[in-house]
Amino acid sequence: MDAAQPRPAVFYDGACPICRREIAHYRGGEGGEAIEWVDVSACGAEALAPGLTREAALARMHVRDADGRVVSGARAFAALWLALPRWRWLGRIVGSAPVAPVAELGYRAFLVVRRLWR
């Protein structure tokens, strides 16, 4: 990655206790220091990826990958895991064509349950 290319970034809802705990786990692991962690519940609009609104970022997890693409939901988890050495295997599986749609359904189910915790 050259100096002009942004490092991967995770845009997450730090006001969500489950989200906060999971992000702390990834952040403290191997490779976590190479990722920009953006708590959307506490950051200014300038910290968001271009085209990403606060409302969208609070509704679903988003990741700007190493190529600068912004993805959300299960694809965001796959991108995050691909950036973390110990989780790369899971990122490959979840990002694969046969698994990605099923993973997205699971993520959407989680979003319904998450509303109950807020």
Long-range contacts (C-beta under 8 A, 24 or more apart in sequence): 1-66, 5-66, 5-68, 6-36, 6-64, 6-68, 7-34, 7-35, 7-36, 7-66, 8-34, 8-35, 8-36, 8-63, 8-64, 8-65, 8-66, 8-79, 8-80, 8-83, 9-35, 9-36, 9-37, 9-38, 9-49, 9-63, 9-64, 10-35, 10-36, 10-37, 10-38, 10-61, 10-62, 10-63, 10-76, 10-80, 11-38, 11-40, 11-48, 11-49, 11-52, 11-57, 11-61, 11-62, 11-63, 11-64, 12-37, 12-38, 12-39, 12-40, 12-61, 13-39, 13-40, 13-41, 13-57, 13-58, 13-61, 14-39, 14-40, 14-41, 14-42, 15-41, 15-42, 15-118, 16-41, 16-114, 16-117, 16-118, 17-117, 18-114, 18-117, 19-61, 19-114, 26-80, 26-84, 26-87, 29-84, 29-86, 29-87, 30-84, 30-85, 30-86, 31-83, 31-84, 31-85, 31-86, 32-84, 34-83, 35-80, 35-83, 35-84, 59-111, 60-107, 60-111, 73-104, 73-107, 73-108, 74-100, 74-103, 74-104, 74-106, 74-107, 75-100, 75-104, 77-103, 77-107, 78-103
